[in-house]
Amino acid sequence: MQVETDQQQIVRLFEDGDRALIAVDLVELSRILADDYIQYDETGRLSTREEVLNNLKSASIRYISMVSTGRHIRLLGTNVAIVHGSEEDEVEQAGKRFSVRYIYMDAVAKRNGKWQIVASQLAKPVEVQ
């Protein structure tokens, strides 16, 4: 049996996270997002892990599809990594379905031998005219 590298584990973590968001798998998301997880959205609004999970649970936001259009992992030692990239999502919110494109930077940490996302920053890319 081949042991996964840290990079492979982080890629799998993010792929699992995308699937869990679409499926609204709160148990899986609780494994992926650290207890002290925080997220800043494109407006600068802060959400805790509990708030993110509650928004999914209440269906105030629903992810129909997510496509990673670029993901880069930078390992910083043995227990910390920065993951940045972009994605295109199909989202349903307030009864309306729309597409959104984000660029993001996530901090991940290895705790008790397992990688978790500890922080996220989302931004909307500037469209070149």
C-alpha positions, 0 to 999 in steps of 0.5 A: 500500500502506497502512503499518500504524500502531504500534497496528495492528502491536501488535494483529496481534502479539497476534493472531498470538501467540494463533494461534501458542499454539494451533498450538504454532508455536514459530518464530512464538512465537520471533519474537513473544517477545523473547529476554529475555522473562519472564512472571510467572503468576498465582501469581507464578512466573517463566518465561523465554521458553525455559521457556514454549516448552519447556512448549508443546513438551513439551505439558505445557500446550496452548491449545485456544482463546483469546478476547480479551475486552478489549485496550487499548494504551498507546503510551509514546513510539515504541518502548515500549507497555503492553498490558493486557486480559483473555482467556478460554482453554480449556486442557489440562494434566495430561490435564484440560481446563478454562477459565481467565480471565486479566487481563494486562499486557504490555510490548512494545518495538520492536527493529530496527523490529519489535514484540516482547513483552518481559514479561508479568504474568498474574492471575486476576480476583477474582470479585464475589460 
